[in-house]
Amino acid sequence: MNKLMNGEIPLNFKKNPYERIQWHDDVTDPVTGEVIEDGTPFMSEFANNFEWGIFNAYRFMIEIYRQMERMRVQMELDGRVPGNSGTFADTLDGSSNKITMDKALTDVIEAVEVGTTVLKVANVDGFTPFTQVTIFDDMHSEDVFITVVGPDSFKVQALKNAYKKGAKVARSNVSIDMVNAEMGVGDWLTYSVELVEVV
């Protein structure tokens, strides 16, 4: 006998929880029409298996839809209403959490070597201890945790790479492309300087 559904199931299943029932028609004598072998009987257990299977499938689809809506808002909130940081967003999924994009960004004001644990930065506005940040320049990138925020520096985990003066430290190194409506890795923001001698 198949394992028939008889109620709601957890949504964190790893394999398809719905087991199909193989149905068979009656086998009849083609001459007399006499039933030689009975087909699969229709019982309330089978009908309930259909009903609970459909019900649980819809529960799963609704949950997936809610998660997709939250991801969609996360990806679009910055470009849709610049300046609001998405705090208006409500995906109507019952969650009281509003999605926001943390744009805290600063520059490293001194080049750092591999193993460095203190970053001297241009400003510490928007950064808090025990949060993850990305440090990147035009050569390397890595994610580290800030453990201490000082007046002009961060204490972080030992860096795996060396970084140039002007490297970025960001809560999110995402760059929003408004023209193509897509997200990419943020620019390092280097500049070319031309020196002209005045005589």
C-alpha positions, 0 to 999 in steps of 0.5 A: 500500500502506498504511503497516502497523504492525510494532512499537512507536511513540512515544507523542508522536504528533500524528496518528493513527498507525494507518492503516485497511485498506479490505477488499473481498469477492470479486465473484462472478457472481450466476448462476454463482457464478464469482469475477469480481474477487478481494477483499482478500487476507488476509496476515500483514502485515495481521494484524500491523498489527491486532496492533501497532495494538491493542498500541500503543493499549493502551500509549497508554491505559495511559500516559494512565491513569497520568497521570490517576492522578497528577493525581487524587492531586494534586487529592485528596491534601490533603483525604483525609489532612489534615496528611500533605500527600500524601507517602504517595501512590503511584500505582504507575506506576513513578515514585519521585516522591511528589506533595506540595502545597506550602502555604508561605504568608505575608503582605506587611506593607507595601503595594507599588507596580508595579515593586517587587522586594522584598517585606517579609513576615511570615515566610519559612518554607517558601520557597526561592530560584528557586521560583515563587510567587503574590502576590494580594489582592482586586484583583490576582494574578500569578506571580513567581519568588523569586530571594533569600530574606532573613530577612524579605523576598523578592527577586522579579521586578518586579511588574506590579501594586500590592498592599495590605498583607496581600496573600498570597504563596503557593506555591499559592493553592489553597483546598480546599473540603472540603464540595463536594470542589473546589478554588478560588482562596484567600481574601485573608483580610481582616477587618472591625473594629468600633471601640467608644468606651468612656466 
